[in-house]
Amino acid sequence: MLAAIVLAGCQQATVVTVTGEPSPPATTASPSAAFTSRYGNSPVAAADGLRLERQLRSRGEYWEASVSTEPVSAGEVENPDPTTLAAARAAATSARVVIATEIGATIKAMLAGGRAGQQAYCLGLIDQLRAFGYTGLRTATVEVYFSERDRHAELTWSASGAPTFTVFDNDLQGLPSLQPGATTPFPAPPTP
């Protein structure tokens, strides 16, 4: 009734339909146009951190994501055409991916895969990064945070050896409300 009273005084209302435009592909978007260090340590890495986060969210995996690469100078391009971007990505030799969430369903789905599933998920993130064009990587690290303070796990990958996966918080065993129960685990990210 209150809404009817408020609307009764309106002479005319206009509805504006806003249509979103799809994100441009990473090869055509200018990485420096929206550079923020929240997503990465250089314009190219930040653009790819945002791209990775959007891909995860599109699959219902609610993570914040950041990508940092070394050497940093490789990702600081002046001319963001597809050839320059491809060369910048290929020049990175080391990467650090950080994913973080405070969403209970995401935490439960990650834990539901057990340690082997979590490791496979993190390896899948490195595979995605390599599919973005980071073909020169010799080492990579994926850090997983549940909230800003709980460093859950870390995967260390090397092109020349077996990965190591370390869990720092005992899979939250002391928090029954975040245990996976019958939750379906995340599949490993698809290789693009």
Secondary structure as GFF3:
##gff-version 3
##sequence-region A 1 192
A	DSSP	alpha_helix	2	8	.	.	.	ID=ss1
A	DSSP	alpha_helix	43	58	.	.	.	ID=ss2
A	DSSP	beta_strand	64	70	.	.	.	ID=ss3
A	DSSP	three_ten_helix	72	75	.	.	.	ID=ss4
A	DSSP	alpha_helix	82	91	.	.	.	ID=ss5
A	DSSP	beta_strand	94	101	.	.	.	ID=ss6
A	DSSP	alpha_helix	104	112	.	.	.	ID=ss7
A	DSSP	alpha_helix	114	131	.	.	.	ID=ss8
A	DSSP	beta_strand	139	146	.	.	.	ID=ss9
A	DSSP	beta_strand	150	158	.	.	.	ID=ss10
A	DSSP	beta_strand	161	167	.	.	.	ID=ss11
A	DSSP	three_ten_helix	170	172	.	.	.	ID=ss12
A	DSSP	three_ten_helix	176	178	.	.	.	ID=ss13
###
